[in-house]
Amino acid sequence: MNRLSRFAALTLGLAIAGAAGAQAQESNSATAPEHAMQQPQGRRAPDPQQQLQHLTKQLQLSADQQAKIGPILQQRDQQIQALRADSSLSQADRRAKLMSLAQDSSKQIDAVLTNAQRDQMKAMREKAMEHMQERRGQHVPSSSSSS
């Protein structure tokens, strides 16, 4: 169960952050205090506009692609905020819905990208996942042996 929770958290974080994981590392010192005040329990993904700027730079998105991806990121952000505010959901239900939302938005974004951009996005997601696994290994003390 612990491994499933870790995998779910990694998958969710990767999907929510999208390709912004690398950008969060680069701009962490500049934006961390602002984001920490907004989300004291953990790190918050960059806002949709920052994500779009990062994707535009990394994937060289066309104006048409930007116009299509921007609303996807905005809608995802609004839905994430609504899920976080919904206190009627259990943690497991919230996590499942967040994962589903992240997967759906990733599919929508991938549909807008060219094959080469999709491949580059996949590589960016894998790199972000590796980075998150490294960070989790550094910050999560082993409270008990894993099963």
C-alpha positions as CSV (number, residue, x, y, z in Angstrom):
1,M,0.0,0.0,0.0
2,N,2.8,2.3,0.8
3,R,4.4,1.7,-2.6
4,L,1.0,2.4,-4.2
5,S,0.7,5.6,-2.4
6,R,4.2,6.7,-3.4
7,F,3.5,5.8,-7.0
8,A,0.2,7.6,-7.0
9,A,1.8,10.7,-5.5
10,L,4.6,10.6,-8.0
11,T,2.3,10.1,-10.9
12,L,0.0,12.9,-9.7
13,G,2.8,15.3,-9.1
14,L,4.2,14.6,-12.5
15,A,1.0,15.0,-14.2
16,I,0.0,18.2,-12.4
17,A,3.4,19.7,-12.8
18,G,3.6,18.4,-16.3
19,A,6.8,19.6,-17.8
20,A,7.0,22.3,-15.2
21,G,9.0,20.1,-12.8
22,A,12.2,21.2,-14.4
23,Q,11.1,24.8,-14.4
24,A,10.2,24.6,-10.7
25,Q,13.7,23.5,-9.9
26,E,15.2,26.4,-11.9
27,S,13.0,29.1,-10.4
28,N,12.5,27.5,-7.0
29,S,14.5,30.2,-5.1
30,A,12.7,33.1,-6.9
31,T,9.1,31.8,-6.5
32,A,9.2,29.5,-3.4
33,P,8.2,32.1,-0.8
34,E,5.2,33.2,-2.9
35,H,4.1,29.6,-3.5
36,A,4.8,28.6,0.1
37,M,2.4,31.3,1.3
38,Q,-0.3,30.1,-1.1
39,Q,0.1,26.4,-0.3
40,P,1.7,25.9,3.1
41,Q,1.3,22.1,3.1
42,G,3.4,21.5,0.1
43,R,4.7,22.7,-3.1
44,R,2.2,24.1,-5.6
45,A,2.6,23.6,-9.3
46,P,3.3,26.8,-11.3
47,D,0.2,28.6,-12.4
48,P,-1.1,27.8,-15.9
49,Q,0.5,30.8,-17.5
50,Q,3.9,29.9,-16.2
51,Q,3.4,26.3,-17.3
52,L,2.4,27.5,-20.8
53,Q,5.4,29.8,-21.0
54,H,7.7,26.9,-20.0
55,L,6.1,24.5,-22.5
56,T,6.3,27.1,-25.2
57,K,10.0,27.6,-24.6
58,Q,10.9,23.9,-24.2
59,L,8.7,22.5,-27.0
60,Q,8.7,25.6,-29.3
61,L,4.9,25.7,-29.4
62,S,3.3,27.6,-32.2
63,A,0.8,30.4,-31.5
64,D,-2.0,28.0,-32.4
65,Q,-0.8,25.3,-30.0
66,Q,-0.4,27.9,-27.2
67,A,-4.0,29.0,-27.8
68,K,-5.2,25.4,-27.5
69,I,-3.0,24.4,-24.5
70,G,-3.6,27.5,-22.4
71,P,-7.3,26.8,-21.7
72,I,-6.5,23.1,-21.0
73,L,-4.0,24.2,-18.3
74,Q,-6.4,26.8,-16.9
75,Q,-9.3,24.3,-16.7
76,R,-7.0,21.7,-15.0
77,D,-5.9,24.3,-12.5
78,Q,-9.5,25.3,-11.7
79,Q,-10.5,21.6,-11.3
80,I,-7.5,20.9,-9.0
81,Q,-8.4,23.9,-6.8
82,A,-12.0,22.7,-6.6
83,L,-10.9,19.1,-5.7
84,R,-8.6,20.5,-3.0
85,A,-11.3,22.6,-1.5
86,D,-13.8,19.7,-1.4
87,S,-13.6,18.5,2.1
88,S,-16.2,15.8,1.6
89,L,-13.8,13.6,-0.3
90,S,-11.5,11.1,1.4
91,Q,-7.8,11.4,0.7
92,A,-7.9,8.3,-1.5
93,D,-10.9,9.6,-3.5
94,R,-9.3,13.0,-3.9
95,R,-6.0,11.4,-5.1
96,A,-7.8,9.2,-7.6
97,K,-9.8,12.1,-9.0
98,L,-6.6,14.2,-9.2
99,M,-4.8,11.4,-11.0
100,S,-7.6,11.0,-13.5
101,L,-7.8,14.7,-14.1
102,A,-4.0,14.9,-14.6
103,Q,-4.1,12.0,-17.1
104,D,-7.0,13.5,-19.0
105,S,-5.3,16.9,-19.3
106,S,-2.0,15.2,-20.4
107,K,-3.9,13.4,-23.1
108,Q,-5.5,16.6,-24.3
109,I,-2.2,18.4,-24.4
110,D,-0.5,15.5,-26.2
111,A,-3.2,15.6,-28.8
112,V,-2.2,19.2,-29.7
113,L,1.5,18.4,-30.0
114,T,3.4,17.1,-33.0
115,N,5.0,13.6,-32.8
116,A,8.4,15.2,-32.1
117,Q,7.0,17.4,-29.4
118,R,5.1,14.5,-27.9
119,D,8.4,12.5,-27.7
120,Q,10.1,15.5,-26.1
121,M,7.3,16.0,-23.6
122,K,7.5,12.3,-22.7
123,A,11.2,12.7,-22.0
124,M,10.5,15.8,-19.9
125,R,7.9,13.9,-17.9
126,E,10.4,11.1,-17.3
127,K,13.1,13.5,-16.2
128,A,10.6,15.2,-13.8
129,M,9.6,11.8,-12.4
130,E,13.2,10.9,-11.8
131,H,13.8,14.3,-10.1
132,M,10.7,13.8,-7.9
133,Q,11.9,10.3,-6.9
134,E,15.3,11.7,-6.0
135,R,13.7,14.4,-3.9
136,R,11.5,11.9,-2.2
137,G,14.4,9.8,-1.4
138,Q,16.2,12.7,0.2
139,H,13.2,14.1,2.2
140,V,11.2,11.1,3.2
141,P,12.7,9.3,6.2
142,S,12.1,5.6,6.3
143,S,9.8,5.3,9.2
144,S,9.5,1.5,8.8
145,S,10.7,-1.2,6.4
146,S,8.7,-1.2,3.2
147,S,6.5,-4.2,2.4
